[in-house]
């Protein structure tokens, strides 16, 4: 594996900082119901809309729309790997689209925190169905870090994890 570029390293540090600083608050908030997306602030709603648009693009099979929501220096952490935007486009994105189109997933509430031009959105999901002949029954967690750009909020980092449900 090649060492990350300084831009990628900066995004990873931002993602790690967001996770360790705000994960406890997000976990405490899990039991609190929120509207979907949260209307409390325009920024929170815009961040949630970007996250939901990304998922909708995957489910629709629209790779161009999904990529348009990713920052040019985005990093994606999935399945124990770290990919930049170009690597994701050529490796995991086609499989993520295939999976999103084949398997039903229910997204929990999206919790959004905005601080200046940075935001992070966390959520959980349950996914059930068949994919490539395999039964899927999993619980997932997602953390996205977004940055404000002149074109709106863009996803700078994604971290997905999941485990089998009993």
Buried (B, 14 or more C-beta within 10 A) or exposed (E): EEEBEEBBEBBBEBBEEBBEEBBEEBEEBEEEEBEEBBEEEEBBBBBBBBBBBBBBBBBEEBBEBBBEBBBEBBBBBBEEEBBBBEBBBEBBBEEBBBBBEEBEBEBBBBBBBBEEEBBBBBBBBBBEEEBEEEEBEBBBBBBBBBBBEEEEBBBBBBBBBBEEEE
